[in-house]
Amino acid sequence: MEIMDDRHGNQSTMMINQLPTDEWYAAIGDNTLADAIQDRLMHNSHRLQLTGESMRKIIVDLTDGEHLD
């Protein structure tokens, strides 16, 4: 929360998360705090929802001698 307060309105912040925002309340455990964090993150934000295969799955399928370029 302190990080978001410091950066809110002053600097760009990129956040990458695998937990959907509607599940943040349970994960954070304090609805007021979750609302405050989401308000600072979502206001004037650009949200990108990515689709496709997990990179972890793709990397695990490679053998030790192969690399992603």
C-alpha positions as CSV (number, residue, x, y, z in Angstrom):
1,M,0.0,0.0,0.0
2,E,2.8,2.4,0.8
3,I,4.5,1.8,-2.5
4,M,1.2,2.5,-4.3
5,D,0.6,5.7,-2.2
6,D,4.1,7.0,-3.1
7,R,3.8,6.3,-6.8
8,H,0.1,7.2,-7.3
9,G,-0.2,10.1,-9.7
10,N,3.6,10.6,-9.9
11,Q,5.1,7.6,-11.7
12,S,4.1,4.7,-13.9
13,T,3.7,1.3,-12.3
14,M,3.6,-2.0,-14.1
15,M,2.0,-4.9,-12.3
16,I,1.9,-8.4,-13.5
17,N,-0.3,-10.8,-11.6
18,Q,-1.7,-14.3,-12.0
19,L,-4.4,-13.7,-9.4
20,P,-7.6,-12.3,-10.8
21,T,-8.6,-9.0,-9.1
22,D,-11.8,-10.3,-7.7
23,E,-9.8,-12.8,-5.7
24,W,-7.6,-10.1,-4.1
25,Y,-10.0,-9.5,-1.2
26,A,-9.5,-13.1,0.1
27,A,-5.8,-13.0,-0.6
28,I,-5.2,-9.7,1.1
29,G,-7.6,-10.4,4.0
30,D,-8.7,-6.8,4.5
31,N,-11.5,-5.5,2.1
32,T,-10.7,-1.9,2.8
33,L,-7.1,-2.3,2.0
34,A,-7.8,-4.4,-1.1
35,D,-10.2,-1.6,-2.3
36,A,-7.6,1.1,-1.7
37,I,-4.9,-0.8,-3.5
38,Q,-7.2,-1.6,-6.5
39,D,-8.4,2.0,-6.6
40,R,-4.8,3.2,-7.0
41,L,-3.9,0.6,-9.5
42,M,-7.0,0.6,-11.7
43,H,-7.6,4.4,-11.9
44,N,-6.3,5.5,-15.3
45,S,-4.8,2.1,-16.0
46,H,-4.5,0.0,-19.1
47,R,-5.3,-3.6,-18.5
48,L,-4.1,-6.4,-20.7
49,Q,-5.4,-9.8,-20.3
50,L,-3.0,-12.3,-22.0
51,T,-4.1,-15.6,-23.4
52,G,-2.3,-18.6,-24.7
53,E,-0.1,-21.4,-23.4
54,S,1.8,-20.9,-20.2
55,M,5.5,-20.2,-20.8
56,R,6.3,-22.6,-18.0
57,K,4.7,-25.4,-19.9
58,I,6.6,-24.5,-23.0
59,I,9.9,-24.3,-21.2
60,V,9.4,-27.6,-19.4
61,D,8.8,-29.3,-22.7
62,L,12.2,-28.3,-24.0
63,T,15.2,-30.6,-23.5
64,D,18.3,-29.5,-21.6
65,G,20.1,-28.8,-24.9
66,E,17.4,-26.5,-26.4
67,H,16.9,-22.9,-25.6
68,L,14.3,-20.2,-26.4
69,D,15.8,-17.4,-28.5
